Amino acid sequence: MGTTITCALDVGTEVYIAHVGDSSAYLLKGATIGKLTKDHSMVQELVDSGTITESEMLHHPNKNIITRSLGTREDVKIDIMEVDRRQYEYIIL
């Protein structure tokens, strides 16, 4: 059994986001919200390859299959990104 995680570390003017699975991070600025992370899932891979559309992924029969998680293997690739604090007002994890 595994789990997903998205976490943030605030270091002065930069925030570091670490992400595995389909837990997400969003940036808010004014009335605008944008997804910062990309899911590690089978349907996201299908969207990325052009096999299905983003609207089709919402109802795909395999939408619950995660391709990366913590606890299922000793080695896991973690996406880490750096975000300038001036790009947003709030981060939602």
Secondary structure as GFF3:
##gff-version 3
##sequence-region A 1 93
A	DSSP	beta_strand	5	11	.	.	.	ID=ss1
A	DSSP	beta_strand	14	20	.	.	.	ID=ss2
A	DSSP	beta_strand	26	29	.	.	.	ID=ss3
A	DSSP	beta_strand	32	35	.	.	.	ID=ss4
A	DSSP	alpha_helix	42	48	.	.	.	ID=ss5
A	DSSP	alpha_helix	54	57	.	.	.	ID=ss6
A	DSSP	beta_strand	79	84	.	.	.	ID=ss7
A	DSSP	three_ten_helix	85	87	.	.	.	ID=ss8
A	DSSP	beta_strand	90	92	.	.	.	ID=ss9
###
